[in-house]
């Protein structure tokens, strides 16, 4: 009898201990219900299936900003969901939106996840729409955590009305919004377990550090913000990217109804293959084309820093940039068994050998480059740039759908004549460009070319020679189609 009593008491004690353990490890839920946080190993949250989409983001934080060695904070589910709710509230207030979330965000704290790997955001589309899982290392730096939360919230807002194709949220928006919220006060957004935050700890960090940074380094162009290279997002370069992204974001907010335009852009992202189209549609009262955004951004940087980084290129640099704008990158397959090799052809070859519908995006790309170069080219090259632009625009106008009736009636003959005339005009402009360039060849380069013991190489801005057989097998690269 005593033995059965002892076994019953042991069973009761074990049951209470198990109940207490389950209570201590239960998932923590935010006040809005959107965020659920658990520590890996203490909950039965399943891993995302192979069909889930993974979103990059953590690498945006490979910054050289100096932080205390102990700045990384440990994560606890109950505190983490409070931080997420605070970040969401501040983000929605910045955009002027109400909280109408649809997709749940599951936060998985993984102490075994290497800190250098960053955060991992995955999305899963089901019958009820999109849901997300954000894997977080612990401890983690507050800046990294803030940007991870911002990315997850922006993805959830963008995909509320999306189908099975996820929206593309631009990097600059994630970085700019995060830096904007961080400046308000990072310590009040990202809470630390067992650390009391009092009112007098609040600090508002203005744009002075960004101004000082941009006075020391030329700001990134809109193109560099839109499509950052890997080296742009690492080390000291990342500091510059984050500073420019913050300034770009806050300058957009300063536009009339800027926050409404940003909201419209985020909502429209799923309807477009790239975010630039959604951006122009949402900001149509302010920008008609991406070139207008580039000009506006350059002027905003000058007004902000008081430094004119838009100084014009030297004649020699203008000549080199002009050649780059006119070159058409292609890939050439010399034989059926060989891999395609990169090469460059001229606009004349594109106009003569390519179908007008295939040539149009390449010529438009060249015109965009010439327009951007015109802002910074040496004054001696401006008239020549204008003539190039006029020639290409005239050819495009006469070969677009809805072209003049005379071209429709006798298409092949008239197209051949138009190609011949345009190529002849471009040849004339190339000759003028060569004469203009020869005036700025340095004496050292001229003497090197005249030295019989040193065989001259190809001209600095000549296109790569390609055989006629190879030309028939060229196709544009992605760069020439942008």
C-alpha positions, 0 to 999 in steps of 0.5 A: 500500500505504501509502495503504491502511494509513493508511486502515485506521489511521484507521478503527481510530482512529475506531472506538475513538473511537466506542466510547469515546463510546458508553461515556461516554454509556451509560445509568446504572442504579441498584443495584436496576434500577428507575432508568435515567438518561440525558442527552438527546441521548446515548441513544435513549430514545423520547418518551412517546406522546400516550396517556401520562398527565402528572402535575403536581408541580413547581409544589409547589416555588414556595416563597419559601424563601431558598436560596443562588443557587448551590444548584442542582446539575448532574445526571450520570446515574451520580450521579443514580441513586445519589440516587434509590436513597437517596431510595427507601431512606429513603422505604420505611424511613419507610413500613415497606415492602420494595422490591418495585418493578414499574415502571421509572422512566426519568430524562431529564436535559434541560439545555435544559428551563427551570428555572422549568418544573419537572420533568415526570413522565409515566406509560405503561400497557402489558401489563407495567403502568405505567412512568414517565419523569421529565424533569429540568432541569439544573442543578436545586435539590435540593428540587425534585429530591427532590420529583420523585423522591418523586412518581415513587416514590409513583406507582409504588407506588400503580399496581402493582396498578392497571389503565389508570386511574392512581391519584390521589396527594394533593399533601399526601402528596408534599409532606409525605413530601418535607419529612420526608425533607429534614429528615433530611438533604437533602445525604446524599440528593441527591448532587452530582457531584464533591462529597464528603459526609462524616459531620460534614456530616449535620444533622437539622432538627427541626420548630422552623422549622415551629412558628415558621411556624405561630405567625405564620400560622394553619395551613391547614385539612384542606380547604385541604390536600386541595384547595389553590388555585393561590394557596396553592402560590405564593410565601410561601403555599407555605412555609405549605402545605409546613410544614402538609403536613409536620406533617400527615404526621408527625402521621399517622405518630405514630398507632398503626400510622400508617405501616401505615395510610399504606401501605394508603392508597397501595395502595388509591388505584387502587380509588377515584375520589378519595383521600379515600375511600381515606384513610378506609378505611385510617385507619378505626381512627382516623377515621370521617368527614372531619369527624373528620380536621378536628377531629383536625388542629385539635387537633394544631395547637393542641398543636404550636404552643401557640396556639389558632387556633380562636377563635370568630367574632364574631356578625357573622362567624358570621351571614355564615358561616351564610348561606354554609353555607345558600346552594346554588350553582347555574347558571341558563340563562335561555334556550337560547342563553345560557351558564349563569350562577352563582346561589344558591338556598335549601335550601327550594327544593331540598327543594321542587323537587328529587327527594330523590335529587338533593337529598340530596348538596346537603343533606349538603354543607350539614350538613357546612358547618354542623357545621364552623361550629358549632366556631367560631360565636359562642355565640349562634348554636349553638342555631340551628345545632343546629335547622338540623342537626336539621331537615335530618337529619330530612328526609334520614332520612325520604327515604333508601332504606329509608324507613318503610313509611307513606312507601312506601305513599303516596309522593307524598302523604306526600312532599308533606307532608314537604316542606311541614313541612320548608320551614315549619320552615326558614322559621321558623329563617330568621326567627329568624336574621334577628332574631338578625342584626339585633341585630348590624348596625353603626350605620353600616350601620343609618344607611346603610339609613335614608338616603333619599339612599342607596337601600338595596341587597339584604340582605347575606345574601339569596339572589339572586332567580331567576324561577320560569322560571329555577328550572326550569332550574337545576342544581347546580354541583360545589361544591354536590355536594361 
